[in-house]
Amino acid sequence: MTGIDHTSTHPGLSPWRIVQRIEAIVAAIPEALPLLALRFALAVPFFKSGLTKWDGFLTLSNGARYLFTQEFSLHIFGNEYPYPAPILMATLSGIGEIVLPILLVLGLGTRFAALGILLMTAVIQLTVPEGWANFHLPWAAMALTLAVYGGGQLALDRAIGLGSRKG
């Protein structure tokens, strides 16, 4: 059975040409869309976690109190240390996990919110070190990207003059 070389009769169908076309299509996606997707992807898990820390407006849940006073500890250089001021840490964590994701979704103070979540991710890493590959690394990568590039054109930052493009 002889093979037919379709590339000579249909140059538009060559594998290289198909790859080039796909690459051009992907490259034409406005940067605002992946930045918007990153903002939502990073906001959702933090916001969901924040909801579990409250039993009402600024009323810390019993579960959050228990976790920060009894379960959570900081893992530093092979040792475990209790959280300093655990109720304060739980409160700040709960506030951050509600406010920062809302800011991200709105694209308001995007770089600030992303840096806040990056800092929270570092503390979470010290608290739950085994979560690095599955959760903390992707969160850190998303937060760093948003801190560097901002929220994009579909962010309120751009409307108030904070969303200047990097580069």
C-alpha positions as CSV (number, residue, x, y, z in Angstrom):
1,M,0.0,0.0,0.0
2,T,1.5,3.3,-1.0
3,G,1.1,6.4,1.1
4,I,-0.1,9.6,-0.4
5,D,1.7,12.8,0.5
6,H,-1.2,15.2,1.2
7,T,1.2,18.1,2.1
8,S,2.1,18.6,-1.6
9,T,-1.5,18.7,-2.8
10,H,-2.9,20.5,0.3
11,P,-0.2,22.7,1.8
12,G,-2.7,24.2,4.3
13,L,-3.1,20.8,6.0
14,S,0.5,20.1,6.9
15,P,1.0,19.5,10.6
16,W,3.3,22.4,10.9
17,R,0.7,24.8,9.3
18,I,-2.0,23.5,11.7
19,V,0.2,24.1,14.7
20,Q,1.0,27.6,13.4
21,R,-2.7,28.4,13.0
22,I,-3.6,27.1,16.5
23,E,-0.7,29.2,17.9
24,A,-1.9,32.3,16.1
25,I,-5.5,31.8,17.4
26,V,-4.2,31.4,21.0
27,A,-1.9,34.3,20.7
28,A,-4.8,36.5,19.6
29,I,-6.7,36.0,22.9
30,P,-6.8,39.3,24.7
31,E,-4.7,39.3,27.8
32,A,-7.7,40.5,29.8
33,L,-9.4,37.1,29.5
34,P,-6.7,34.9,31.1
35,L,-6.1,37.5,33.8
36,L,-9.8,37.5,34.6
37,A,-9.8,33.7,34.7
38,L,-6.8,33.8,37.1
39,R,-8.5,36.3,39.3
40,F,-11.6,34.1,39.7
41,A,-9.6,30.8,40.0
42,L,-7.5,32.3,42.8
43,A,-10.5,34.0,44.5
44,V,-12.8,31.0,44.7
45,P,-10.9,28.6,47.1
46,F,-10.0,31.5,49.4
47,F,-13.5,32.9,49.5
48,K,-15.0,29.4,50.2
49,S,-12.5,28.9,53.0
50,G,-13.3,32.4,54.4
51,L,-17.0,31.6,54.5
52,T,-16.3,28.7,56.9
53,K,-14.6,31.0,59.4
54,W,-17.7,33.0,60.2
55,D,-21.0,32.4,62.0
56,G,-22.2,35.9,61.2
57,F,-20.8,39.4,60.7
58,L,-17.4,39.4,62.5
59,T,-18.5,36.4,64.6
60,L,-15.7,33.9,64.3
61,S,-17.0,30.3,64.0
62,N,-16.2,27.7,66.7
63,G,-14.5,25.6,64.0
64,A,-12.1,28.5,63.1
65,R,-11.4,29.1,66.8
66,Y,-10.7,25.4,67.4
67,L,-8.5,25.0,64.3
68,F,-6.3,28.0,65.2
69,T,-6.0,27.3,68.9
70,Q,-5.8,23.4,68.9
71,E,-5.0,22.0,65.5
72,F,-2.9,24.4,63.5
73,S,0.7,24.9,64.1
74,L,3.6,26.5,62.2
75,H,6.1,24.0,60.8
76,I,9.5,25.7,60.7
77,F,12.8,24.0,60.3
78,G,11.4,20.6,61.3
79,N,9.7,21.9,64.5
80,E,6.1,22.8,65.2
81,Y,5.2,26.0,66.9
82,P,1.7,27.0,68.1
83,Y,0.1,30.0,66.3
84,P,0.9,33.3,68.0
85,A,-2.3,35.0,69.0
86,P,-4.4,32.3,67.5
87,I,-7.8,34.1,67.7
88,L,-6.3,37.2,66.1
89,M,-4.7,35.1,63.4
90,A,-8.1,33.3,62.8
91,T,-9.9,36.7,62.6
92,L,-7.3,38.2,60.2
93,S,-7.3,35.0,58.1
94,G,-11.1,35.1,57.9
95,I,-11.2,38.8,57.0
96,G,-8.5,38.3,54.4
97,E,-10.2,35.2,52.9
98,I,-13.4,37.3,52.3
99,V,-12.0,40.7,51.4
100,L,-9.1,39.8,49.2
101,P,-11.0,37.5,46.9
102,I,-13.8,40.1,46.5
103,L,-11.1,42.6,45.5
104,L,-9.6,40.1,43.0
105,V,-13.0,39.4,41.4
106,L,-13.7,43.1,41.0
107,G,-10.1,43.8,39.9
108,L,-9.8,46.5,42.5
109,G,-6.4,46.8,44.1
110,T,-5.5,43.6,42.2
111,R,-1.8,43.7,42.9
112,F,-2.4,44.4,46.6
113,A,-5.0,41.6,46.9
114,A,-2.7,39.2,45.0
115,L,0.2,40.0,47.3
116,G,-2.0,39.5,50.3
117,I,-3.1,36.1,49.1
118,L,0.6,35.2,48.3
119,L,1.5,36.0,51.9
120,M,-1.5,34.0,53.1
121,T,-0.3,31.1,50.9
122,A,3.1,31.2,52.5
123,V,1.6,31.0,56.0
124,I,-0.7,28.2,54.8
125,Q,2.4,26.4,53.5
126,L,4.0,26.7,56.9
127,T,0.8,25.3,58.5
128,V,0.0,22.5,56.0
129,P,3.4,21.7,54.4
130,E,2.1,18.6,52.6
131,G,-0.2,20.8,50.5
132,W,2.5,22.4,48.5
133,A,2.3,20.6,45.1
134,N,-1.5,20.3,44.9
135,F,-2.6,23.7,46.2
136,H,0.0,26.1,47.4
137,L,2.2,26.1,44.3
138,P,-0.7,26.8,41.9
139,W,-2.0,29.5,44.3
140,A,1.4,31.1,44.6
141,A,1.9,31.1,40.8
142,M,-1.5,32.7,40.2
143,A,-1.0,35.3,42.9
144,L,2.5,36.2,41.6
145,T,1.2,36.5,38.1
146,L,-1.6,38.9,39.2
147,A,0.8,40.8,41.4
148,V,3.2,41.3,38.4
149,Y,0.7,41.9,35.6
150,G,-2.3,43.3,37.5
151,G,-5.9,42.6,36.8
152,G,-6.0,43.4,33.1
153,Q,-8.4,45.6,31.1
154,L,-11.5,43.9,32.6
155,A,-10.5,45.2,36.1
156,L,-11.7,48.2,38.0
157,D,-8.1,49.1,38.5
158,R,-7.9,50.0,34.9
159,A,-10.9,52.3,35.2
160,I,-9.3,54.2,38.1
161,G,-5.8,54.3,36.7
162,L,-4.1,51.6,38.7
163,G,-4.0,48.9,36.0
164,S,-1.1,50.1,33.9
165,R,0.3,47.3,31.8
166,K,3.6,45.8,32.7
167,G,6.3,45.9,30.1
